[in-house]
Amino acid sequence: MYEGFEEFVKLLQELVRRPRRGETPPRQRGADRRWGLPLLCLVRPEGAAGVLQDIRVYLRNSRPAPIPHALYEFPPDAAAESAAAPETPREPVTYADLDHVSTALFDIAKQLLAGPRQKSGRIGFRRFELVRWLMKQRLDPEQMSHDVELSRLIEGFEAGRRRRNPPPESLQQELPWFARLTMWLLPPLWFRLRLRAGARYRWFLRQPFLAPNDPGTFLGFAQRITGWLGDQDGRKTDGESTEELLGLLVNAFLEDVRAAYRRRPRGARRTAYPVVLLDRITRRNGGYRLLETVNRVRNETGLFDPVLFVSASRKVPPDAYPPGSTPRNLWKMTRSDAAYRSWRDAFRRASRERQDAAWYLPVSVAIAEDHDPAVTPSADTLELLPPPLWSRAAVLPTAAVLVVALVAGGLLWLDWVREESERAWQDRHCGLERTAPFADYLLTVDGECIGVSAEPVPVFHSTAGLREVQDVITRQNAEAERLRGENSRRPFVSVAYVSEMSAASGIQPAEIERLQGIAARQRRQLDGTDIDPLVRIVFVNAGREMRHGARAAAMLAKLAAEDRTIVGVVGLAVSSRATVETIKAIGRAGLPMVAAPLTADGIERESQLYHQIAPQNLREAQVAARYARAQLGVTGTVTVVTSGDEEDLYAATLSADAREEFKRAGFTVTQRVYTPSPELGTHAQPTPRDVGQQLCGLDGLVFYTGRPPDFEQLLDGINQTCGSDPPLILAGDDISRYVANADQREQFPLIPFDYFALAPGGQTCFSGGDLNNTLRVLFPERCASTRDFLTDDAPTAYDALTAIVVAVHQLRGTAINPGAVWHKISEITGRNRIDGASGVIDFGRDGAQVPLDKFVAIMRVDGHGPPRTQATCGHYRGQVRAPWCP
């Protein structure tokens, strides 16, 4: 036995046992260490020649399985091993060194391949075999290029490896002809693909030896390393560095071991590093040269090599000093653990400094005094860790089944989650799929579909009429896109129609008429000349009573930033505070607006980009006061009936204007306020029906400033109490929507009333004019079947879009953008004024945002006949202006 042999075996176990994570030595938190195994160099006396054989016994009998190992005995070199042999300086690498190391590594590779079969499989030395085989090849020196010859030779070499286990010939004969053809064609094609892109061949161009990028291809590099091994006949003697050739050979061997130990299922099952035992190493037999090259490869690559080299020699490598005269630290085997700790703390710095002995750990072997050569050492010390549970062969199939089950279950769960997510997404986006156009710009808010779309907005609970008019506009949008493609010189703009498209069913007829007016103006543009602008309409639903207008405006601003054809906004349904907030938001987006039906005072002050087509309530109040005095002959009291809804700017401003103007005209003014619905106002206020009953017996004039639904209840109260002797009633312009519905208009035939109209009243699709004629073409069934009259909504919406079209037309030949369009809208005056469907539109030279002296008409409903015009103010073709008009 050897002194300290048990300590050395414990060190051996520590070095060959692979950690659960990482490699050896295990990194400690906060420590800057590198992985690496030392070159254990045993310096033995003459009587300890069997020390490696004794170590081999431990490796064979380790538990639970033998440690992969190989023992190579270099040729004896008694002269070099003699302690009296003189020390000679190291010599350059010779061809003999290349042969010795190649032979040693080849034998070691065979032993590792032929050793006890491990559960993790044997190590394949494909790179090393290819390098060694190439170094033995002889190429025709007469040829300039050897690519074809080398490719053929390498393909034959690879085919030879595959033919070690060829399929039975009988099976090949039983295969159909196309399968045999595939077997004949596929291997060469697969080989050529791997030759250019395979990881094994690309490794040759990435390793550090022999300047691999010269000439930059694998075949060119392979040609350089041919002819360096084998017989002397034809062997190369110059052109490459033998030291670099040796480095390539050793690095290929080490890379094959690295690949086998990568942390994949098979590599993870390798719980012990292979051990290479090198006996009788000297300077002249290649042993020292092999260790020197391993040291150099590790210094150059910085990679971890999962193989433990243990050598035995009479002198101390790498300098071949006798044990007693070496300047290096030669550790005793009894201090094996201390020796390793000392080396471990120093090798990282030594390797980076490229020291020629950075990886060497020399240990002296001494024979114990009581050693009996006949007694073999005990072989029960080495114990290895079991492989990780997840890497064991029995676990993988089970894990695979579980993974498949989990994947299948996961896919089903993901599919369910995707469906739920898609369903939730659709619920948030008006029931639309993600791929639907403009789905990202539509949101479900409080049961309404809010947002922006150039296709019909999926308004919940919409009427057939609303869907029909959206479909018409959508078809015309497609036609505009087509004409744009046919004539790129024709101006093309997009205009956003912002309104309460999801209004209550009683209000949807007004919404339909506004969209019909938009459709008619769009149709006129499509039928225009090659210089007339094409218009695409973008629907923007701001929700019932415009309550989500600010949110819809934000989505419109986002779309306008992406779609530069959007130049303006029309619509804006109802005079309310929500509409004011919408106007502010659109103004912040930089889009000019032309409102169609809004009449509330002061809205124009909310944004400089705002214009409107209808006159303001102040003008209606002024006309009402003069009409009552001059034409109705009222001299007594005027009772203003209005809504208690504080959010209704139309009712609030019209009632305030009426009180002021009637007082200015000399009337005595009183006011009656009603609760418009159970949700608004206070219960202290009467209902519209209560107010209607209270109006019975009053002298003078009743001026109604509320909304159509409440007007119907007001008339019902009057009808119940004094239907045969009703009061004199004049109503604001919003009642034109009530009158347009024949069923509502004829419900109380005994109660006559006058009302304001913002366009000539009592018109149908057959009344003539551009608007009515186009409506008859676009909506023939609706025009032919209805008894309803057109309200102010269609003409004012038609004129609102006309204002933007005129502005765009005046910009022909220049840049068309929202700012330029707004500027041209402001210049609609004088010769540029519009003789529209709702009257003349003239904003004046001072840049007013409300038309000057805008047309209004006072209509009368009396019995079952159509409304009759009582008086008109402002300018409209064919209409006579009353002499008392303000």
Salt bridges, closest charged atoms under 4 A:
GLU14 OE2 - ARG341 NH1 2.90
GLU23 OE2 - ARG18 NH2 2.84
GLU23 OE2 - ARG263 NE 3.90
ASP32 OD2 - ARG348 NH2 2.59
GLU73 OE1 - ARG280 NH1 3.63
ASP77 OD1 - ARG284 NH2 2.92
ASP97 OD2 - ARG289 NE 2.97
ASP99 OD2 - ARG235 NH1 2.85
GLU129 OE1 - ARG161 NH1 2.39
GLU129 OE1 - ARG164 NH2 3.87
GLU149 OE1 - HIS146 ND1 3.25
GLU155 OE1 - ARG192 NH1 3.69
GLU158 OE2 - ARG200 NH1 3.01
GLU240 OE2 - ARG224 NE 2.85
GLU243 OE2 - ARG296 NE 3.89
GLU244 OE2 - ARG296 NH2 2.30
GLU255 OE1 - ARG258 NH1 2.59
GLU255 OE2 - ARG262 NH2 2.81
ASP256 OD1 - ARG127 NH1 3.06
ASP279 OD1 - ARG44 NH2 3.87
GLU292 OE1 - ARG289 NH1 3.01
GLU300 OE2 - ARG354 NE 3.86
ASP305 OD1 - ARG258 NE 2.62
ASP305 OD2 - ARG298 NE 3.07
ASP319 OD1 - ARG90 NH2 2.99
ASP319 OD2 - ARG328 NE 2.45
ASP337 OD1 - ARG341 NH2 2.83
ASP345 OD1 - ARG33 NH2 3.50
ASP345 OD1 - ARG344 NE 3.93
GLU353 OE1 - ARG349 NH1 3.41
ASP356 OD2 - ARG90 NH2 3.00
ASP356 OD1 - ARG328 NH2 3.60
GLU383 OE2 - ARG63 NH2 2.32
ASP415 OD1 - ARG418 NH2 3.10
GLU420 OE2 - ARG423 NH1 2.40
GLU422 OE1 - ARG434 NE 2.77
ASP446 OD2 - HIS548 NE2 3.48
GLU448 OE2 - ARG547 NH2 2.83
GLU479 OE2 - ARG482 NH2 4.00
GLU479 OE2 - ARG523 NH2 2.97
GLU481 OE1 - ARG484 NH1 3.77
GLU486 OE2 - ARG482 NH1 2.88
GLU511 OE1 - ARG514 NH2 2.70
ASP527 OD1 - ARG523 NH2 2.84
ASP563 OD2 - ARG536 NH2 2.33
GLU581 OE2 - LYS584 NZ 3.62
GLU606 OE1 - LYS584 NZ 3.68
ASP648 OD1 - ARG707 NH2 2.75
GLU660 OE2 - ARG664 NH2 3.29
GLU661 OE2 - ARG664 NH1 2.66
ASP716 OD2 - ARG689 NE 2.72
ASP734 OD2 - ARG707 NH1 3.12
ASP734 OD1 - ARG737 NH1 3.23
ASP743 OD1 - ARG787 NH2 3.06
GLU746 OE2 - ARG745 NH2 3.98
GLU746 OE2 - ARG787 NH1 3.39
ASP754 OD1 - ARG860 NE 2.57
ASP770 OD1 - ARG524 NH2 3.51
ASP793 OD1 - ARG514 NH1 2.77
ASP793 OD1 - ARG737 NH2 3.20
GLU827 OE2 - HIS823 NE2 2.88
GLU827 OE1 - LYS824 NZ 3.45
ASP835 OD1 - ARG877 NH1 3.14
ASP853 OD1 - ARG619 NH2 2.87
ASP853 OD2 - HIS875 NE2 3.26
ASP853 OD2 - ARG881 NH1 2.90
